[in-house]
Amino acid sequence: MKKPNIVVLGAGYGGMMTTVKLQKSLNASEANITLVNKNDYHYQTTWLHEVSAGTVHQDQARITIKDVINEHKVNFVQDTVVEIKPNENKVKLENGELDYDYLVIGLGFESATFGIPGLEENALMINDINSSRLIREHLEFNFAEYHKDQNPARLNIVVGGGGFTGIEFVGELANKVPELCKEYDIDKSQVRIINVEGAPTVLPGFDPELVEYAMNSLEARGVEFITGALLKESKPDAVVYEKDGKLNEIPTLTTVWAAGVKANTIVEKSGFETNRGKIQVRPDMRAPEFDNVFVIGDCALIMNEESGRPFPPTAQIAIQQSATVAHNLVSLVKGHGELEGFEFKSLGTLASLGHNDGMGVVFGDKKLFGWKATFMKKMSDNRYLMKLGGIGLLLKKGKFNFFY
Ligand SMILES: Cc1cc2nc3c(=O)[nH]c(=O)nc-3n(C[C@H](O)[C@H](O)[C@H](O)COP(=O)(O)OP(=O)(O)OC[C@H]3O[C@@H](n4cnc5c(N)ncnc54)[C@H](O)[C@@H]3O)c2cc1C
């Protein structure tokens, strides 16, 4: 009997963990497993705000794929997916084409700019290793260049969006800016870190006590918040926002847009039925129209029956989904066992606010503040590394600087 071809697209949290689980459960004689990814490394998106601010080097946030996969069982293809052809069971790559019997789509997210003029052209985004490194280099360049023209716009850093990513990023900036000022001979009082948020408060949806803690901690370190303010335009040298019906402009050469993500647009372009750009999966994580296509992570939409809204896209849910996807694929390949349904078990939400500070909720309703929150966040990162690559990977990439 012909061995089935399982093709996993994207080596993010969902795709990587599915591949590692499949290689543990299937023999080379049972299936051909192929993992496709743009780069030869997996990166931890949850650390990208640190790479962007320059508080962590990019190598700390990325893992060489071949260090984690078993090459006797998994064929790694470094290439870019251009299109999925679900009616033909084919995937078009920049440099070729792949046939599959089973497909896992784990292509992650893209920034959503909601048609705001100038954002695509002028703003920086925290999307992947390269875009994050660009932000770090851009910040340093402007601090260095300031001595040439004394343009204050070089020292105004505007972050669009006071959600999880925007707040984690300004927390890192609050720590990094004093270091940059020292390195580039700049008076700290000349630098502004400005967070612009459309909702009446930052971190909408978070417990008010946690929001207050975050704002106080960040304001004490110099972050300015402009809430209830809609970003209207990003220019090469300014941003325009509307507040209380009035337009205001902040001169800046650095706008970082952190206010929205959408699923990888390849999904929509490939003709899948979508809801908010994502594939609303069946309980067993398969696409509604295709019995051999699984969708995972930020490309998948699952409704939370309790709230009546989709579960937010997180690494946590992508990692949990990988267990269901891998289990169901193994059942299909081996031809025995039932397909199981996915159930999300929230392990909590923790946001970092810079070195040794954070806040969040764990174990249902236990609120954590300060170093306890960052400790728990680092522990959960470390647990992920352990699951992905065992003790070797944990020792190489783990976060052990618990009190920094
Ligand atoms: C700054 C930041 C902080 C965050 N913090 C948290 C947090 O603390 N906790 C949490 O749970 N979630 C957090 N998230 C959200 C979380 O990171 C995402 O939900 C998660 O990464 C989604 O995982 P995924 O497997 O769907 O895709 P991703 O992890 O995004 O991976 C997608 C992979 O697909 C590859 N790829 C994309 N397009 C192509 C293509 N065309 N061809 C080939 N390969 C391609 C990419 O290179 C990447 O390797 C954060 C996100 C950001 C941006």
The ligand as an SDF file (V2000), in Angstrom:
LIG
                    3D

 53 58  0  0  0  0  0  0  0  0999 V2000
    4.9220   40.3150   19.8840 C   0  0  0  0  0  0  0  0  0  0  0  0
    3.9460   39.1920   20.1070 C   0  0  0  0  0  0  0  0  0  0  0  0
    3.8010   38.6580   21.3670 C   0  0  0  0  0  0  0  0  0  0  0  0
    2.9230   37.5900   21.5810 C   0  0  0  0  0  0  0  0  0  0  0  0
    2.8260   37.0750   22.8400 N   0  0  0  0  0  0  0  0  0  0  0  0
    2.0530   35.9990   23.0490 C   0  0  0  0  0  0  0  0  0  0  0  0
    2.0080   35.3750   24.3510 C   0  0  0  0  0  0  0  0  0  0  0  0
    2.6310   35.8550   25.3030 O   0  0  0  0  0  0  0  0  0  0  0  0
    1.2610   34.2610   24.5070 N   0  0  0  0  0  0  0  0  0  0  0  0
    0.5770   33.6910   23.4570 C   0  0  0  0  0  0  0  0  0  0  0  0
   -0.0590   32.6370   23.6590 O   0  0  0  0  0  0  0  0  0  0  0  0
    0.5710   34.2520   22.2200 N   0  0  0  0  0  0  0  0  0  0  0  0
    1.2900   35.3840   21.9740 C   0  0  0  0  0  0  0  0  0  0  0  0
    1.3280   35.9540   20.7300 N   0  0  0  0  0  0  0  0  0  0  0  0
    0.5220   35.3640   19.6250 C   0  0  0  0  0  0  0  0  0  0  0  0
    1.2470   34.1350   19.0430 C   0  0  0  0  0  0  0  0  0  0  0  0
    2.5900   34.4160   18.8420 O   0  0  0  0  0  0  0  0  0  0  0  0
    0.6040   33.6380   17.7440 C   0  0  0  0  0  0  0  0  0  0  0  0
   -0.7620   33.4290   17.9950 O   0  0  0  0  0  0  0  0  0  0  0  0
    1.2840   32.3310   17.2990 C   0  0  0  0  0  0  0  0  0  0  0  0
    2.6010   32.5910   16.8880 O   0  0  0  0  0  0  0  0  0  0  0  0
    0.5200   31.6400   16.1760 C   0  0  0  0  0  0  0  0  0  0  0  0
    1.1560   30.4480   15.8890 O   0  0  0  0  0  0  0  0  0  0  0  0
    1.0240   29.7730   14.4510 P   0  0  0  0  0  0  0  0  0  0  0  0
    1.5570   28.3890   14.5680 O   0  0  0  0  0  0  0  0  0  0  0  0
   -0.3480   29.9380   13.9030 O   0  0  0  0  0  0  0  0  0  0  0  0
    1.9400   30.6240   13.4790 O   0  0  0  0  0  0  0  0  0  0  0  0
    3.3530   31.3520   13.6490 P   0  0  0  0  0  0  0  0  0  0  0  0
    3.9660   31.0520   14.9450 O   0  0  0  0  0  0  0  0  0  0  0  0
    3.1280   32.7570   13.2560 O   0  0  0  0  0  0  0  0  0  0  0  0
    4.2170   30.6480   12.5190 O   0  0  0  0  0  0  0  0  0  0  0  0
    3.9130   30.6900   11.1510 C   0  0  0  0  0  0  0  0  0  0  0  0
    5.0890   30.0820   10.3920 C   0  0  0  0  0  0  0  0  0  0  0  0
    4.7560   30.0110    9.0120 O   0  0  0  0  0  0  0  0  0  0  0  0
    5.8360   30.5050    8.2310 C   0  0  0  0  0  0  0  0  0  0  0  0
    5.2870   31.0500    6.9990 N   0  0  0  0  0  0  0  0  0  0  0  0
    4.4360   32.1070    6.8750 C   0  0  0  0  0  0  0  0  0  0  0  0
    4.1180   32.2860    5.5830 N   0  0  0  0  0  0  0  0  0  0  0  0
    4.7880   31.3450    4.8830 C   0  0  0  0  0  0  0  0  0  0  0  0
    4.8430   30.9970    3.5080 C   0  0  0  0  0  0  0  0  0  0  0  0
    4.1590   31.6730    2.5880 N   0  0  0  0  0  0  0  0  0  0  0  0
    5.6140   29.9670    3.1350 N   0  0  0  0  0  0  0  0  0  0  0  0
    6.3180   29.2510    4.0530 C   0  0  0  0  0  0  0  0  0  0  0  0
    6.2920   29.5170    5.3710 N   0  0  0  0  0  0  0  0  0  0  0  0
    5.5240   30.5510    5.7770 C   0  0  0  0  0  0  0  0  0  0  0  0
    6.4690   31.5710    9.1090 C   0  0  0  0  0  0  0  0  0  0  0  0
    7.7990   31.8240    8.7060 O   0  0  0  0  0  0  0  0  0  0  0  0
    6.3670   30.9030   10.4820 C   0  0  0  0  0  0  0  0  0  0  0  0
    7.4600   30.0540   10.7100 O   0  0  0  0  0  0  0  0  0  0  0  0
    2.1750   37.0490   20.4880 C   0  0  0  0  0  0  0  0  0  0  0  0
    2.3220   37.5970   19.2050 C   0  0  0  0  0  0  0  0  0  0  0  0
    3.1850   38.6570   19.0030 C   0  0  0  0  0  0  0  0  0  0  0  0
    3.3420   39.2230   17.6080 C   0  0  0  0  0  0  0  0  0  0  0  0
  1  2  1  0
  2  3  1  0
  2 52  2  0
  3  4  2  0
  4  5  1  0
  4 50  1  0
  5  6  2  0
  6  7  1  0
  6 13  1  0
  7  8  2  0
  7  9  1  0
  9 10  1  0
 10 11  2  0
 10 12  1  0
 12 13  2  0
 13 14  1  0
 14 15  1  0
 14 50  1  0
 15 16  1  0
 16 17  1  0
 16 18  1  0
 18 19  1  0
 18 20  1  0
 20 21  1  0
 20 22  1  0
 22 23  1  0
 23 24  1  0
 24 25  2  0
 24 26  1  0
 24 27  1  0
 27 28  1  0
 28 29  2  0
 28 30  1  0
 28 31  1  0
 31 32  1  0
 32 33  1  0
 33 34  1  0
 33 48  1  0
 34 35  1  0
 35 36  1  0
 35 46  1  0
 36 37  1  0
 36 45  1  0
 37 38  2  0
 38 39  1  0
 39 40  1  0
 39 45  2  0
 40 41  1  0
 40 42  2  0
 42 43  1  0
 43 44  2  0
 44 45  1  0
 46 47  1  0
 46 48  1  0
 48 49  1  0
 50 51  2  0
 51 52  1  0
 52 53  1  0
M  END
$$$$
